């Protein structure tokens, strides 16, 4: 009923920048909290940044000052601007959203398929 599609990943040199996008579609009544997670090959999936519908943000300590999360509620899209990238930022980045679905009670959690980010030294 709801789909999240990430885009913007790729290969970049250390110190470079990337901008990730996550577009939501389907039978959405309202998008609540949204966030970006990442997973490196040998690590657990971790929260990178989160944002409420009103715009309150939260970041992992490792990305504070370098990454910025934002959202456009009209476009149903969340973004992650990544600057000063480091090799340790490498991983698959996933979009996550809490959603109120049209015609359904309560909220539901959805994940995107992920987009690869590779930072070379």
Secondary structure in CASP SS format (residue, H / E / C, confidence):
PFRMAT SS
TARGET T0000
AUTHOR 0000-0000-0000
METHOD secondary structure of the structure
MODEL  1
X C 1.00
X E 1.00
X E 1.00
X E 1.00
X E 1.00
X E 1.00
X E 1.00
X C 1.00
X C 1.00
X E 1.00
X E 1.00
X E 1.00
X E 1.00
X C 1.00
X C 1.00
X C 1.00
X C 1.00
X E 1.00
X E 1.00
X E 1.00
X E 1.00
X E 1.00
X E 1.00
X E 1.00
X E 1.00
X E 1.00
X C 1.00
X E 1.00
X E 1.00
X E 1.00
X E 1.00
X E 1.00
X E 1.00
X E 1.00
X E 1.00
X E 1.00
X E 1.00
X E 1.00
X E 1.00
X C 1.00
X C 1.00
X C 1.00
X C 1.00
X C 1.00
X C 1.00
X E 1.00
X E 1.00
X E 1.00
X E 1.00
X E 1.00
X E 1.00
X C 1.00
X C 1.00
X C 1.00
X C 1.00
X C 1.00
X E 1.00
X E 1.00
X E 1.00
X C 1.00
X H 1.00
X H 1.00
X H 1.00
X C 1.00
X C 1.00
X C 1.00
X E 1.00
X E 1.00
X E 1.00
X E 1.00
X E 1.00
X E 1.00
X C 1.00
X C 1.00
X C 1.00
X C 1.00
X E 1.00
X E 1.00
X E 1.00
X E 1.00
X E 1.00
X E 1.00
X C 1.00
X C 1.00
X C 1.00
X C 1.00
X H 1.00
X H 1.00
X H 1.00
X C 1.00
X E 1.00
X E 1.00
X E 1.00
X E 1.00
X E 1.00
X E 1.00
X E 1.00
X E 1.00
X E 1.00
X E 1.00
X E 1.00
X C 1.00
X C 1.00
X C 1.00
X C 1.00
X C 1.00
X C 1.00
X E 1.00
X E 1.00
X E 1.00
X E 1.00
X C 1.00
X C 1.00
X C 1.00
X E 1.00
X E 1.00
X E 1.00
X E 1.00
X E 1.00
X E 1.00
X C 1.00
END
